[in-house]
Amino acid sequence: MGKLTNCSKCGSVYVYDTHSYNVCPRCKSGYDVTYNLIRDYLMNHPNCSLMELATKFKLPVRTIKSYIEDDRLSIR
């Protein structure tokens, strides 16, 4: 069984598992929705830069970098 920890995004307490990306299930759901939107956009705009994505989706660059660090996205 996982250990209790705080969500790095909202601060709520949840049971950590290795697939949670340090966020609670509610925040992970939002994280996954955002990831899917970015992934779909990149399929149609493969040469898009990190800054373009941040501007397009009104996200901090660090959020997009977290997808890259988690090996979920790659940007050329």
C-alpha positions in Angstrom: 0.0 0.0 0.0 1.2 3.5 -0.7 2.1 6.2 1.8 0.1 9.3 2.6 1.6 12.4 1.0 0.5 15.9 -0.1 -0.3 16.8 -3.6 2.4 19.0 -5.1 -0.3 21.0 -7.0 -3.2 21.6 -4.6 -1.7 20.4 -1.3 -4.5 17.8 -0.5 -3.5 14.6 1.2 -3.7 11.4 -0.8 -2.3 7.9 -1.0 0.8 8.0 -3.2 1.4 5.4 -5.8 4.2 5.2 -8.4 1.9 6.4 -11.2 0.6 9.5 -9.6 3.3 12.0 -10.7 3.2 13.5 -7.1 -0.3 14.8 -7.6 -3.6 13.7 -6.2 -6.1 11.8 -8.4 -8.2 15.0 -9.1 -5.1 17.0 -10.2 -3.8 14.0 -12.2 -7.1 14.0 -14.1 -6.6 17.6 -15.1 -2.9 16.9 -15.8 -4.0 14.1 -18.2 -6.6 16.3 -19.9 -4.0 19.0 -20.5 -1.4 16.5 -21.7 -3.9 15.1 -24.3 -4.7 18.5 -25.6 -1.0 19.3 -26.0 -0.2 15.9 -27.6 -3.0 16.4 -30.1 -1.8 19.9 -30.9 1.7 18.6 -31.5 0.5 15.9 -33.8 -0.8 18.7 -36.1 2.0 21.2 -35.4 5.2 19.0 -35.0 7.6 21.9 -35.1 6.0 23.9 -32.4 8.3 25.3 -29.7 8.0 25.1 -26.0 7.2 28.8 -25.8 4.5 28.4 -28.5 2.9 25.7 -26.5 3.0 27.7 -23.3 1.4 30.6 -25.0 -1.2 28.6 -26.9 -2.4 26.7 -23.8 -1.7 29.5 -21.3 0.5 27.2 -19.2 3.8 27.9 -17.4 6.8 26.5 -19.3 7.6 24.4 -16.2 4.3 22.5 -16.7 5.1 21.6 -20.2 8.7 20.7 -19.1 7.2 18.3 -16.6 5.5 16.4 -19.4 8.9 16.2 -21.2 10.7 15.1 -18.0 8.1 12.4 -17.5 8.9 11.2 -21.0 5.3 11.9 -22.0 6.2 14.5 -24.7 9.1 15.3 -26.8 9.6 18.7 -28.6 12.1 19.2 -31.4 
